[in-house]
Amino acid sequence: AYVASAHKASEGWALQIDRPARALKAKKHDDRKSELRSLRKALADVPRKNVALQAHAVIIATGGNPTGIADTFRLPLTSLRPILCPVSATVFGDRAALKTLDGLRVRARLTLARNHNELWHEDGEVLFRTFGISGVAVFNLSRRIQHGDTILLDVFPDLSKDELLDTLNRRVELLGGFSPRDPRWLDGMLAPQLSRVVCTAFEQCHPGSNDVIHLVSILKHFKLLVKGTAEERSAQVTRGGVSVESISTPSLRARSVVDAPLYVCGEALDIDADCGGFNLAWAWISGIRAASSL
Ligand SMILES: Cc1cc2nc3c(=O)[nH]c(=O)nc-3n(C[C@H](O)[C@H](O)[C@H](O)COP(=O)(O)OP(=O)(O)OC[C@H]3O[C@@H](n4cnc5c(N)ncnc54)[C@H](O)[C@@H]3O)c2cc1C
């Protein structure tokens, strides 16, 4: 049921609710996902009717897109943007790199940099995709990126630069000198696709060199240029929503309507957090808070 209109009444709210005119008929399925899909379709197709409802109080808990309901209750909205999603990016100086790396997962430390200033670090698994990078650590960066930022991947996060240099020098003693024309020299240290891309970067950044000190700098600062967020349709959270300034704390009651109780909770408010259960926890805690303020 949707709130079609809302007016202050002598006690609380007079609402017009747009609701299904009859019980939903959906096909029976064995799995919950298909059942839910059928119910959604049935809900979209069912004839609707308007009913009047008196409410002592209203709690808005509509999730990431509260645009319609905020208009109905005349609440100020901040702009909406999907976050906690993959990042669209290119590998610095190598347009073909992401095609080579597509599907590869690498444990790394990710550093977000803007105008040569380091803004944020995340540790975790990076999944390379043809359009950029994905994975939980990347989702967290997606909350902070801007077009034009740089993400530096350290693909040996457990080794300091000196330790990595020692490891590479020992390899030189065992295998002979490194050459960027022989990516297999890195077999056992890196996935073959990544070795190929690292060697291409090496040749571009240090033409004519075979010095493993330059390999250290590429492996510790593998550079991606950020375009923006990607696959927003599957983003976990929407940034933006009912402005926090329009809500009193700790009650979560809207300041604008003094005589009719109106509360906002969960993702409908302009509050978002990193992955890790914080967004669900906020939805539950703020829902309990709003309900216990009634
Ligand atoms: C794929 C995915 C994975 C996620 N994983 C995590 C995770 O691991 N950890 C975590 O913390 N968070 C996760 N999140 C985010 C988390 O699920 C949300 O932040 C949280 O569910 C928000 O809760 P909510 O009650 O505010 O809104 P929602 O859970 O979105 O519920 C809002 C409900 O209101 C209904 N509705 C919308 N508009 C109206 C209206 N006008 N009238 C009536 N009903 C309306 C919607 O249909 C929906 O049923 C994930 C999200 C997604 C999409």
The ligand as an SDF file (V2000), in Angstrom:
LIG
                    3D

 53 58  0  0  0  0  0  0  0  0999 V2000
   21.9950   -6.7810   -2.5660 C   0  0  0  0  0  0  0  0  0  0  0  0
   22.0900   -6.0600   -1.2420 C   0  0  0  0  0  0  0  0  0  0  0  0
   22.9230   -6.5540   -0.2640 C   0  0  0  0  0  0  0  0  0  0  0  0
   23.0280   -5.8810    0.9640 C   0  0  0  0  0  0  0  0  0  0  0  0
   23.8730   -6.3790    1.9100 N   0  0  0  0  0  0  0  0  0  0  0  0
   23.9570   -5.7470    3.0900 C   0  0  0  0  0  0  0  0  0  0  0  0
   24.7780   -6.2910    4.1210 C   0  0  0  0  0  0  0  0  0  0  0  0
   25.4210   -7.3310    3.9570 O   0  0  0  0  0  0  0  0  0  0  0  0
   24.8600   -5.6140    5.2970 N   0  0  0  0  0  0  0  0  0  0  0  0
   24.1630   -4.4460    5.5120 C   0  0  0  0  0  0  0  0  0  0  0  0
   24.2600   -3.8750    6.5990 O   0  0  0  0  0  0  0  0  0  0  0  0
   23.3790   -3.9190    4.5580 N   0  0  0  0  0  0  0  0  0  0  0  0
   23.2430   -4.5510    3.3730 C   0  0  0  0  0  0  0  0  0  0  0  0
   22.4340   -4.0250    2.4110 N   0  0  0  0  0  0  0  0  0  0  0  0
   21.7290   -2.7470    2.7090 C   0  0  0  0  0  0  0  0  0  0  0  0
   20.5180   -3.0070    3.6090 C   0  0  0  0  0  0  0  0  0  0  0  0
   19.7800   -4.1060    3.1270 O   0  0  0  0  0  0  0  0  0  0  0  0
   19.6320   -1.7400    3.6350 C   0  0  0  0  0  0  0  0  0  0  0  0
   20.4050   -0.6290    4.0330 O   0  0  0  0  0  0  0  0  0  0  0  0
   18.5030   -1.9340    4.6140 C   0  0  0  0  0  0  0  0  0  0  0  0
   17.6950   -3.0450    4.2520 O   0  0  0  0  0  0  0  0  0  0  0  0
   17.6170   -0.6880    4.6460 C   0  0  0  0  0  0  0  0  0  0  0  0
   16.5110   -0.9810    5.4610 O   0  0  0  0  0  0  0  0  0  0  0  0
   15.2000   -0.0930    5.3750 P   0  0  0  0  0  0  0  0  0  0  0  0
   14.2180   -0.7820    6.2750 O   0  0  0  0  0  0  0  0  0  0  0  0
   15.5330    1.3280    5.6280 O   0  0  0  0  0  0  0  0  0  0  0  0
   14.6940   -0.1970    3.8570 O   0  0  0  0  0  0  0  0  0  0  0  0
   14.3400   -1.4730    2.9730 P   0  0  0  0  0  0  0  0  0  0  0  0
   14.9080   -2.7320    3.5510 O   0  0  0  0  0  0  0  0  0  0  0  0
   14.7330   -1.1010    1.5770 O   0  0  0  0  0  0  0  0  0  0  0  0
   12.7670   -1.5920    3.0800 O   0  0  0  0  0  0  0  0  0  0  0  0
   11.9140   -0.5740    2.5670 C   0  0  0  0  0  0  0  0  0  0  0  0
   10.5720   -1.2050    2.1820 C   0  0  0  0  0  0  0  0  0  0  0  0
    9.6340   -0.1600    1.9230 O   0  0  0  0  0  0  0  0  0  0  0  0
    8.9300   -0.4380    0.7060 C   0  0  0  0  0  0  0  0  0  0  0  0
    8.5250    0.8490    0.1240 N   0  0  0  0  0  0  0  0  0  0  0  0
    9.2710    1.7320   -0.5830 C   0  0  0  0  0  0  0  0  0  0  0  0
    8.5730    2.8360   -0.8800 N   0  0  0  0  0  0  0  0  0  0  0  0
    7.3400    2.6510   -0.3440 C   0  0  0  0  0  0  0  0  0  0  0  0
    6.1630    3.4560   -0.2850 C   0  0  0  0  0  0  0  0  0  0  0  0
    6.1030    4.6550   -0.8550 N   0  0  0  0  0  0  0  0  0  0  0  0
    5.0760    2.9440    0.3700 N   0  0  0  0  0  0  0  0  0  0  0  0
    5.1200    1.7520    0.9650 C   0  0  0  0  0  0  0  0  0  0  0  0
    6.2100    0.9440    0.9520 N   0  0  0  0  0  0  0  0  0  0  0  0
    7.3170    1.3940    0.3090 C   0  0  0  0  0  0  0  0  0  0  0  0
    9.9510   -1.1850   -0.1490 C   0  0  0  0  0  0  0  0  0  0  0  0
    9.2930   -1.9580   -1.1300 O   0  0  0  0  0  0  0  0  0  0  0  0
   10.6500   -2.0540    0.9180 C   0  0  0  0  0  0  0  0  0  0  0  0
    9.9400   -3.2550    1.1290 O   0  0  0  0  0  0  0  0  0  0  0  0
   22.2850   -4.6840    1.1910 C   0  0  0  0  0  0  0  0  0  0  0  0
   21.4310   -4.2080    0.2030 C   0  0  0  0  0  0  0  0  0  0  0  0
   21.3420   -4.8950   -1.0000 C   0  0  0  0  0  0  0  0  0  0  0  0
   20.4030   -4.3490   -2.0600 C   0  0  0  0  0  0  0  0  0  0  0  0
  1  2  1  0
  2  3  1  0
  2 52  2  0
  3  4  2  0
  4  5  1  0
  4 50  1  0
  5  6  2  0
  6  7  1  0
  6 13  1  0
  7  8  2  0
  7  9  1  0
  9 10  1  0
 10 11  2  0
 10 12  1  0
 12 13  2  0
 13 14  1  0
 14 15  1  0
 14 50  1  0
 15 16  1  0
 16 17  1  0
 16 18  1  0
 18 19  1  0
 18 20  1  0
 20 21  1  0
 20 22  1  0
 22 23  1  0
 23 24  1  0
 24 25  2  0
 24 26  1  0
 24 27  1  0
 27 28  1  0
 28 29  2  0
 28 30  1  0
 28 31  1  0
 31 32  1  0
 32 33  1  0
 33 34  1  0
 33 48  1  0
 34 35  1  0
 35 36  1  0
 35 46  1  0
 36 37  1  0
 36 45  1  0
 37 38  2  0
 38 39  1  0
 39 40  1  0
 39 45  2  0
 40 41  1  0
 40 42  2  0
 42 43  1  0
 43 44  2  0
 44 45  1  0
 46 47  1  0
 46 48  1  0
 48 49  1  0
 50 51  2  0
 51 52  1  0
 52 53  1  0
M  END
$$$$
